[in-house]
């Protein structure tokens, strides 16, 4: 009976240690910066092929606590008339100025024309997007 009690206690302690180890491996999402100014400049300078169908966007990281989005705006001629834009995803309870961004209106392709659209750019790359198509840094 003493052996059974010791074995049960050992198993319980081993399982507890295992659960603690596994829970330490799981990390919750944070708003820690994953992008530096240099990372943003590299992303803006990067040459990449445009998607062949429609507009696409994805979050590429966090800069100054704000999600940064890379978006491909496409007109009726994809990928020939595609504009790539990297900008802040401004939270609904904030403004571009309040998060340290720069608001710019740039021309984006829409059907067979272009129309102005405002974006909130990180300061490090704001000068990159002055017109369509974007100029190199």
MOVEN-V80894 format. One record per backbone hydrogen bond with DSSP energy under -0.5 kcal/mol. NH is the residue of the N-H (numbers start at 1). CO is the residue of the C=O. E is the energy in kcal/mol with one decimal. If there is no record, write none. Layout:
BEGIN
nh;co;e
NH;CO;E
NH;CO;E
END
This chain:
BEGIN
nh;co;e
5;1;-2.0
6;2;-2.1
7;3;-2.4
8;4;-2.5
9;5;-2.3
10;6;-2.5
11;7;-2.5
12;8;-2.4
13;9;-2.6
14;10;-2.6
15;11;-2.8
16;12;-2.3
17;13;-2.4
18;14;-2.3
19;15;-2.6
20;16;-2.3
21;17;-2.3
22;18;-2.5
23;19;-2.5
24;20;-1.5
25;21;-0.9
25;22;-0.6
26;22;-0.9
27;25;-0.6
34;62;-2.5
35;62;-2.4
40;36;-2.1
41;37;-2.3
42;38;-2.4
43;39;-2.4
44;40;-2.4
45;41;-2.1
46;42;-1.4
56;72;-1.5
58;70;-2.0
60;68;-2.8
61;68;-0.9
63;66;-2.7
66;63;-1.9
68;61;-3.0
69;87;-3.3
70;58;-3.0
71;69;-0.5
71;85;-3.3
72;56;-3.6
73;71;-0.6
73;83;-3.3
74;72;-0.6
75;81;-1.1
76;111;-1.5
78;76;-0.7
81;77;-3.4
82;79;-1.0
83;73;-3.0
85;71;-3.0
87;69;-2.3
88;120;-3.6
89;67;-2.7
90;88;-1.1
94;91;-1.8
99;95;-1.2
99;96;-0.5
100;97;-1.4
101;96;-2.8
102;121;-2.7
104;119;-2.3
106;104;-0.6
106;117;-2.6
108;115;-2.9
110;113;-2.9
113;110;-2.9
115;108;-2.3
117;106;-2.5
119;104;-2.6
121;102;-2.9
121;119;-0.7
123;100;-0.6
125;122;-1.7
126;122;-0.8
126;123;-0.7
128;125;-1.3
129;125;-0.6
129;126;-0.9
130;128;-1.0
135;128;-1.1
END
